């Protein structure tokens, strides 16, 4: 099944507009709320919790299609579609990623300033690869030359360990560039 993530400034205000069923996940034999997943079609539902009764992986195997709807608050500071396009097309100051006081404020990489310092990404593709290296399955690529990283980073691990899919990593790398450019424009306050 496809794996779709949609980013919103305020996912709850969007979800209020659509009939949906919250996805579930199994943890230690107990069914809990999935953090971001929803179904926009009929799925088996617990009438008390209004959540799907199946773990999202089992639901996926049975043909139910989950969409992850994520809160990404950086979009609050984007003024318009034109502004977003401008933020995306502007080359960021890549060197800022090696400065902990800057990178610690960035969406999705705040806890990984040492990896950013070591890898020194200089493009969307390299930043996406760094996002993959943060995950356990690709951590072995940390510190390797970029040609080695790019040749191996998107290969699915055979042992089933968690890794970041290329499409997700590229999308998040673009969001980080938007965030970097918002900070440089002074439109997003660093904490």
N, C-alpha and C positions, 0 to 999 in steps of 0.2 A: 504494500500500500504506500502511496505517496506520503511524505511527511511535510506538512505545511505549517509554517509559523507566520502569524500576522502581527505586526507591531502597531500599537496604538498609544497615544498619549494617555487616554483614559479608557481602558477596555470595558469597564463596567458600564459606562454611558453608552457604549456601542451595543453591548450585550442586552441592555434594557430594551432595545428596539427589535430584537429577534427572539423567537421561541427557540430555546436550546435546552440541552441536557448536559449537566456538568459531568465530565469524565471522572473516573475513579482509578485508583492505583492500589495494588496490594502491597502491604508492608507488614512483615512478620505475621502473616495469616489474617490480617485485618484489612478490610476495605476502607480506604481513606480518600478524601478529595484530591484529585489531580490538581496541581497548582495552576495550570493554564489551559488544559484541554476541555473542549466542548464538542457536542454533536449537534448538528442542525437538522437531524432527521430522527425518526423514532428509534430508540434504543431501549433495552430493558431498564426500567427505572424504579428505584426504591421510592415509594410514595411519601415516606417520612423525610428522607434526606434530599429528595429530588435529584439524586445522582444516579448515574449508570450503575447497575448492580454488578457489572463485570469489570475486572482489571482491564485497563486500556490495551494491554498486549493481547489478551484473550479476545476482547472486542474487535481488535484489528484483524485477528485470525478469522473471526466470524463475519467479516465484511463491513463492520461499522467504521465509519470514516471520521476520525478525530482531527480537529483543527486546534492548534495551540494559539491562543490569543494572548499576547504579551503586553504588559505595561512597559513602555519605554519613554520615560519622562523627558528625555532630551527634546522630543518633538514639540513640547509645550512652547519652546522658544523659536520654532520655525514659523515665520510670519505668513508664508504663502507657498504655493507650489513653485513659483518662480524662485523664491528664496531658497527652498530646498534644493532645486536644481543647481542654483549657484553654489550652495555649500558642497554639493556632491562633485561639481566639476572643478572646484578650486583645489589646486594641489596643496595639501597641508604642509606644515613645517615638520617634516618627519623627525628631525633631530629632537623635537620636544618630547618624543616618546622615551628618550633616554634620560629625561629629567624626572626624577621620582616625584617632586612636588607638583609637576604637571600630570604625569601619567596616573598618579594615585587618585585623581579626580575624574578619570575617564570611565565611561560606561564599559562594562564587561571586562576590562583589563586592570582595574584599580589595584587588585591584590597581586599583580604579576609584574611589577616594575623591574625586578631583577631579570626576568626573562626578556623583557623589552630591551633592557640595557645590553644584554648579551647578544641578542639576535639582531638588533638595530634594523627593523623593517623599513624599507624605502618605497614600498608600493602597496596597493590594495592586496595583491596576490601574496606578497610576503607577510603582510599583517594578518591575512586570513590563515596562512600557514602557522603563524605564531599562536593564533587562537586554537588551532588544532594541537599544537605542541603542549599547550596548557593541560590538555586532557591526558589521562594516564597512558592510553594506548600508544601515543606518539611522543611521549616525554623523552624517549631514547634519541630523538632527533635534535634535542637541545644542544646547541653549540656546534652542530654539523655545518659544513659549507652549504650555501643556498642551493646549489645544483643537486646535492644529495637530498636535502630537505624536500625540494619540489618534486623530485623523482619518486619519493616514498610517502609523502605526507597524506595523500588521499587514498592510499591502498587500504581497503577494509581489513582490519585485523582478523586473523584466522582463529584466535582464541576467544572471540566474542567480547573482548574488553571495550569499554566505552571510548568512543572517538567522535570527533566532530565531522559531520558531512560537509563536503566542499561548498554546496549551495548555502548552507547555514553560515559557514565561516565567512564566505564572501559577503553575504548580506550584513553580518555583524561588523565586518571590517568597514563597509560603507557607512554604517551607523556611527562607528567610532570616528571616522573622518568627519562626518557631519558635526559630531560633538567637539572634535578638535577645532574645527573652523568656527563653531559658535563661540567657544571660549576665546579664540583669537579675535573675534569680532566684538568681544565684550558683552555678548548677549546671554551668556550662561555663566553665572557666578560659580567660581571654584569655592569649595567648602574649606 
